[in-house]
Amino acid sequence: MEITDREKEVFNSPLMDQIMGQLTSIVAMNTDKDGYTQVQMAIDSCYNNMKYPYFEYIKKMRYKIDMASNYDHFLAIQYLISAVPIIEDTTEFKCMMEKDARVASDWTEAKVEIRKLQNKVKKWGFQKDTTTRVTWAAFEQTGEKMDGEVGRSDALKPFIESAITKVENTWQTMFKEYQKVQGVLSRVTHPLDNFQIEFVKNMLWEVFDNYGDFLALTVNVKTGAMWRYIKKGHRCYVKEGTGGVYEQVVALSKQEKNHMTMIWSSQKMGSSKPYKRPKTKTKPSYDRFEGLAEHMEGSSI
């Protein structure tokens, strides 16, 4: 069983860098935990970073715009305007925006629409206040003018909804990338599975001789420095940092201590027949997500 394109895509994901980079703050305080547990803690740390902007801004602006009253729509636009710096300050979103052209383009488009909405309300409502927020008086006057112009109520609402949708869609692009990385990093494999994922602390590099083809990512848990390695047949490639390109090397270089190495490999050299996992009726446990279900209702996060 070969390493699939999906695994390769996740291996090079910007959010792989972000999640594994969390180990710099996690490992030192959890030295008694094994590598797999430490990585799961890094995954949870990233999720917790994303909870605040989503539940406190994105979720609330959608809730308010779906309400009937003009004042709720006014609150929706306030959440929308306030969300921009909060979202941009979220490290996971910032990471994707810097390294994914699609996210950067979609976010720019969303901000342009928000700015146009602000300018429309300020201009039509004769708002002289130079702050980024819009006033209730300007919002109410703009709504009345637009309603009279189109001959119906809530004429401003579609413009707010459009901007909110762009913010939601851009956020979801980032969150789906997180889910892909989280899904792979949370996978548990058996030592005899054809495809294996392992997390090894301070691994001796000669151990790689026991593997066939593999992808490996090594993180210095003190400095956050990263290296990616690829072995295909007798060829080895390495890339240092989050950018740049892979360079072919004669052999893998030895790293100092304080490293976590993640290995995605085909079946180890010398293994016998492919391992078949026995069937079990045991259901998976989702206890670690207990309490989040009510917040996740109707959302992708």
Secondary structure, 3 states (H helix, E strand, C coil): CCCCHHHHHHHCCHHHHHHHHCHHHHHHHCCCCCHHHHHHHHHHHHHHHHHHHHHHHHHHHHHHHCCCCHHHHHHHHHHHHHHHHHHHCCHHHHHHHHHCHHHHHHHHHHHHHHHHHHHHHHHHCCCCCCCCCCCHHHHHHHHHHHHHHHCCCCCCHHHHHHHHHHHHHHHHHHHHHHHHHHHHHCCCCCCCCCCEEEEEECCCHHHHHHCCCEEEEEEECCCCCEEEEEEECCEEEEEECCCCCCEEECCCCCCCCCEEEEEEECCCCCCCCCCCCCCCCCCCCCHHHCCCHHHHCCCCC
